[in-house]
């Protein structure tokens, strides 16, 4: 093994060990980020191409080497295009852990919670919980996206902009079956209901339960590439679920949802 590393110019010192450790960590993080998505299969395919290129180059097969070399030369641009959502999510995760981000140790050390007021966040949580509880009881289907750290992007052409204060009765009326706004999602940004009847991207994750419908898949889809939480009320069963970071948590209680919302809006 040591001869192999020396053959390609590697020497065993602490910098090379650190270099190799960082690469391994990055590969593991990429695996976790892509696992369960169609992009994972594409990623494996690209790795196979690089592996074949490495082999044919060592075997001195000029035609295959030239063909694969041409493909690899534009590989970086192709990777950026293909994996744009995954790269965006990866940078988002890094941003949340940056020294000046809300989640960082630095911020929590110098801006302790006792100096913060969470009255606005508590009001949002209470109004949403009240509306979700009533809609679950009446089996009124609903999908609400709460954007925490930045304004979520959506198709404004097919949605209805509201810019309204958050109120439980208003939320219920929007998702009432007779309401022209009940289809699609409702977007909450800050202390405002930004828009309703929003069409969200649908997740293509093959690991999601087959029995879930479009509402749940859309909730997962919007959280796969953004720092949002999506709350779902099932029209068929009256159950409550939420999606975060591309993961779906089903059949939770109102108390569990309230804890999660505190975690996102207050502790987040």
C-alpha positions as semicolon CSV with decimal commas, in nm:
position;residue;x (nm);y (nm);z (nm)
1;X;0,000;0,000;0,000
2;X;0,279;0,240;0,092
3;X;0,452;0,170;-0,243
4;X;0,122;0,253;-0,420
5;X;0,104;0,597;-0,259
6;X;0,472;0,665;-0,331
7;X;0,411;0,567;-0,695
8;X;0,162;0,855;-0,733
9;X;0,366;1,107;-0,540
10;X;0,207;1,071;-0,194
11;X;0,412;1,069;0,121
12;X;0,288;0,976;0,462
13;X;0,297;1,292;0,671
14;X;0,036;1,473;0,876
15;X;-0,067;1,706;0,590
16;X;-0,137;1,418;0,354
17;X;-0,328;1,234;0,627
18;X;-0,534;1,549;0,686
19;X;-0,587;1,585;0,311
20;X;-0,709;1,225;0,282
21;X;-0,933;1,261;0,591
22;X;-1,103;1,572;0,451
23;X;-1,166;1,396;0,118
24;X;-1,319;1,096;0,298
25;X;-1,543;1,325;0,506
26;X;-1,658;1,511;0,193
27;X;-1,737;1,184;0,015
28;X;-1,938;1,063;0,315
29;X;-2,131;1,390;0,328
30;X;-2,202;1,371;-0,045
31;X;-2,326;1,015;0,000
32;X;-2,562;1,123;0,278
33;X;-2,683;1,418;0,073
34;X;-2,750;1,218;-0,243
35;X;-2,869;0,892;-0,089
36;X;-3,225;0,805;-0,185
37;X;-3,242;1,045;-0,481
38;X;-3,209;0,998;-0,855
39;X;-2,897;1,214;-0,840
40;X;-2,727;0,936;-0,643
41;X;-2,747;0,701;-0,943
42;X;-2,602;0,973;-1,165
43;X;-2,322;1,028;-0,912
44;X;-2,240;0,655;-0,913
45;X;-2,241;0,659;-1,293
46;X;-1,990;0,946;-1,299
47;X;-1,766;0,761;-1,054
48;X;-1,777;0,455;-1,279
49;X;-1,669;0,665;-1,578
50;X;-1,371;0,805;-1,383
51;X;-1,280;0,454;-1,269
52;X;-1,291;0,319;-1,626
53;X;-1,081;0,616;-1,743
54;X;-0,822;0,540;-1,475
55;X;-0,806;0,176;-1,585
56;X;-0,786;0,235;-1,963
57;X;-0,521;0,504;-1,912
58;X;-0,306;0,261;-1,712
59;X;-0,362;-0,008;-1,976
60;X;-0,261;0,244;-2,245
61;X;-0,572;0,212;-2,461
62;X;-0,549;0,537;-2,662
63;X;-0,892;0,546;-2,828
64;X;-1,093;0,489;-2,510
65;X;-0,859;0,719;-2,318
66;X;-0,918;1,001;-2,569
67;X;-1,296;0,955;-2,563
68;X;-1,318;0,946;-2,184
69;X;-1,072;1,235;-2,152
70;X;-1,298;1,449;-2,372
71;X;-1,592;1,361;-2,149
72;X;-1,399;1,438;-1,830
73;X;-1,281;1,775;-1,963
74;X;-1,639;1,903;-1,952
75;X;-1,724;1,694;-1,645
76;X;-1,702;1,983;-1,397
77;X;-1,954;2,193;-1,589
78;X;-2,181;1,890;-1,628
79;X;-2,162;1,816;-1,255
80;X;-2,255;2,176;-1,168
81;X;-2,556;2,163;-1,402
82;X;-2,677;1,816;-1,301
83;X;-2,625;1,857;-0,929
84;X;-2,733;2,220;-0,896
85;X;-3,004;2,145;-0,634
86;X;-2,770;1,920;-0,433
87;X;-2,486;2,177;-0,444
88;X;-2,732;2,443;-0,331
89;X;-2,842;2,227;-0,038
90;X;-2,481;2,145;0,053
91;X;-2,388;2,515;0,060
92;X;-2,700;2,585;0,264
93;X;-2,590;2,331;0,524
94;X;-2,243;2,489;0,535
95;X;-2,397;2,835;0,571
96;X;-2,600;2,728;0,872
97;X;-2,278;2,618;1,044
98;X;-2,081;2,929;0,953
99;X;-1,936;3,139;1,241
100;X;-2,194;3,419;1,205
101;X;-2,499;3,205;1,128
102;X;-2,791;3,175;1,368
103;X;-2,702;2,814;1,450
104;X;-2,335;2,874;1,522
105;X;-2,160;2,848;1,858
106;X;-2,031;3,205;1,815
107;X;-2,381;3,350;1,779
108;X;-2,523;3,150;2,069
109;X;-2,226;3,248;2,288
110;X;-2,246;3,623;2,231
111;X;-2,623;3,649;2,170
112;X;-2,775;3,430;2,442
113;X;-3,146;3,352;2,438
114;X;-3,222;3,571;2,738
115;X;-3,167;3,881;2,523
116;X;-3,411;3,763;2,256
117;X;-3,786;3,798;2,239
118;X;-3,985;3,520;2,078
119;X;-4,336;3,664;2,110
120;X;-4,378;3,684;1,734
121;X;-4,258;3,325;1,681
122;X;-4,484;3,199;1,961
123;X;-4,783;3,372;1,802
124;X;-4,707;3,208;1,466
125;X;-4,675;2,867;1,631
126;X;-5,000;2,902;1,827
127;X;-5,201;3,019;1,525
128;X;-5,064;2,742;1,300
129;X;-5,115;2,473;1,567
130;X;-5,473;2,588;1,625
131;X;-5,552;2,579;1,253
132;X;-5,380;2,242;1,199
133;X;-5,570;2,087;1,489
134;X;-5,906;2,203;1,356
135;X;-5,828;2,098;0,998
136;X;-5,712;1,755;1,114
137;X;-6,036;1,716;1,307
138;X;-6,246;1,802;1,002
139;X;-6,016;1,614;0,762
140;X;-5,940;1,925;0,563
141;X;-5,631;1,873;0,348
142;X;-5,360;2,136;0,391
143;X;-4,999;2,204;0,299
144;X;-4,812;2,491;0,463
145;X;-4,448;2,582;0,404
146;X;-4,270;2,787;0,671
147;X;-3,955;2,953;0,540
148;X;-3,708;3,011;0,821
149;X;-3,381;3,156;0,695
150;X;-3,459;3,300;0,352
151;X;-3,745;3,371;0,116
152;X;-3,851;3,052;-0,055
153;X;-3,865;3,071;-0,434
154;X;-4,187;2,970;-0,605
155;X;-4,384;3,024;-0,923
156;X;-4,565;3,354;-0,876
157;X;-4,754;3,315;-1,205
158;X;-4,965;3,025;-1,076
159;X;-4,999;3,143;-0,714
160;X;-5,198;3,411;-0,535
161;X;-4,995;3,668;-0,341
162;X;-5,152;3,757;-0,006
163;X;-4,902;3,926;0,230
164;X;-5,144;3,877;0,520
165;X;-5,104;3,842;0,894
166;X;-5,103;3,485;1,025
167;X;-5,437;3,392;1,173
168;X;-5,581;3,048;1,246
169;X;-5,925;3,128;1,101
170;X;-5,767;3,269;0,786
171;X;-5,557;2,955;0,743
172;X;-5,866;2,738;0,783
173;X;-6,065;2,943;0,534
174;X;-5,787;2,920;0,274
175;X;-5,785;2,540;0,288
176;X;-6,163;2,498;0,315
177;X;-6,285;2,265;0,041
178;X;-6,508;2,535;-0,106
179;X;-6,223;2,788;-0,118
180;X;-6,069;2,863;-0,459
181;X;-5,729;2,874;-0,284
182;X;-5,733;2,531;-0,119
183;X;-5,534;2,357;-0,394
184;X;-5,158;2,386;-0,369
185;X;-4,945;2,512;-0,081
186;X;-4,949;2,814;0,144
187;X;-4,619;2,995;0,204
188;X;-4,537;3,162;0,537
189;X;-4,233;3,390;0,552
190;X;-4,153;3,570;0,875
191;X;-4,481;3,680;1,032
192;X;-4,676;3,694;0,704
193;X;-4,874;3,459;0,485
194;X;-4,691;3,537;0,163
195;X;-4,890;3,338;-0,093
196;X;-5,145;3,062;-0,143
197;X;-5,228;2,813;-0,419
198;X;-4,854;2,762;-0,476
199;X;-4,734;2,476;-0,695
200;X;-4,433;2,304;-0,537
201;X;-4,172;2,070;-0,687
202;X;-4,264;1,705;-0,639
203;X;-4,003;1,478;-0,482
204;X;-3,874;1,190;-0,693
205;X;-3,727;1,008;-0,394
206;X;-3,797;0,636;-0,456
207;X;-3,772;0,560;-0,083
208;X;-4,089;0,752;0,003
209;X;-4,392;0,537;0,097
210;X;-4,594;0,447;-0,211
211;X;-4,926;0,521;-0,043
212;X;-4,859;0,892;0,012
213;X;-5,016;1,141;-0,225
214;X;-4,911;1,451;-0,415
215;X;-4,947;1,676;-0,111
216;X;-4,687;1,480;0,090
217;X;-4,451;1,441;-0,206
218;X;-4,466;1,816;-0,271
219;X;-4,386;1,882;0,095
220;X;-4,076;1,663;0,069
221;X;-3,984;1,820;-0,265
222;X;-3,975;2,178;-0,133
223;X;-3,759;2,077;0,164
224;X;-3,506;1,872;-0,034
225;X;-3,320;2,178;-0,156
226;X;-3,417;2,451;0,091
227;X;-3,412;2,526;0,461
228;X;-3,789;2,509;0,513
229;X;-4,036;2,298;0,705
230;X;-4,358;2,184;0,538
231;X;-4,665;2,085;0,741
232;X;-4,921;1,849;0,591
233;X;-5,275;1,760;0,698
234;X;-5,407;1,448;0,526
235;X;-5,750;1,487;0,371
236;X;-5,807;1,110;0,366
237;X;-5,707;1,025;0,723
238;X;-5,693;1,356;0,908
239;X;-5,336;1,284;1,019
240;X;-5,058;1,538;1,065
241;X;-4,712;1,510;0,912
242;X;-4,416;1,735;0,842
243;X;-4,124;1,735;0,599
244;X;-3,778;1,875;0,668
245;X;-3,445;1,833;0,489
246;X;-3,613;1,600;0,240
247;X;-3,737;1,365;0,515
248;X;-4,103;1,291;0,584
249;X;-4,225;1,233;0,941
250;X;-4,583;1,105;0,946
251;X;-4,869;1,065;1,193
252;X;-4,750;1,302;1,463
253;X;-4,948;1,466;1,741
254;X;-5,014;1,838;1,775
255;X;-4,772;1,847;2,068
256;X;-4,498;1,688;1,858
257;X;-4,562;1,940;1,581
258;X;-4,547;2,224;1,831
259;X;-4,212;2,101;1,962
260;X;-4,079;2,080;1,605
261;X;-4,198;2,432;1,524
262;X;-4,031;2,567;1,838
263;X;-3,716;2,387;1,732
264;X;-3,727;2,549;1,386
265;X;-3,852;2,899;1,468
266;X;-3,713;2,955;1,819
267;X;-3,424;2,722;1,886
268;X;-3,324;2,697;1,517
